[in-house]
């Protein structure tokens, strides 16, 4: 997450992941992930979602990504 986004095949793939995420995680995490995929800065994500700051926004994005990783590995304990 340090300054770079993971490679994604295309925007269609990203949209599919976000649709999947819609039912796989809490709404604030999903929104943070969606904004991050759209290249919004953590400060903007925090402001839009009413989070305490960029650090909280980054945590939300990291949590969303980790939740998806666990789900795709088949070990999601959500």
N, C-alpha and C positions, 0 to 999 in steps of 0.2 A: 504493500500500500504506500510505500514511501515515494510519493511523487509520480508514480506510474500506474497505469491501469493494466490489468492482465489482458493478454491478447484475446480477442473475441473474433470469431469467424466473420460476423457481420452484424448489422443492427437487427436483422430479423432474429438471429440467435439470441441476442441480448433481450429482445422483446419476449421471446419464448420463455427465457429464464425468469423474467419479471412476472409474466403471467403465472408461472409455476410458483414463484415466491409469494404471490398474492394469497395463496392458501397455506403457505408453509411457515409463515412468520408473523409476528405482531405488526400491525399497520405502521407504527413509527419506523421500525427497521426497514420495512419494504419501501416506504417513501424515501428514506435516507439512501437506500441502495439505488432506487430509481434516479434520484437527483445526481448521485455520484456517477452513475453510468452516463448520464447526460452532461458530464464534465462540470457540474456545479462545484464550487469550492466548499470546503467544510464549514467555513464561516457563513456562507449563504445557506447551506443546509440547516445549520443550527438556527439561524434567524427565521427561516421559513417554518421550521418545525417547532419552534419555541424551546429549543434546547439551551442549556446553559452556556454553550460556546463550542468552538471548533473541536475541542478535545472530545466532548460528548458526541458530536456528530460523527467523528472518526470512529469512536467506540461503537456507535449504532451500525455503521457500515461494516466494520470488522465482524460484529456479531451476526449480521445478516449473511455475510459471505461464509462465515464458519457454519452457520445453520444450513446453508445450501450444500456446503461440502459434506457435512455429516449426512444430509438427506441423500445425496447422490452416491455416497458410499454405503447407504443402507443402514446407517447406525444413528439416525436422528432420534434423539430422546426428548424432543419438544413435547 
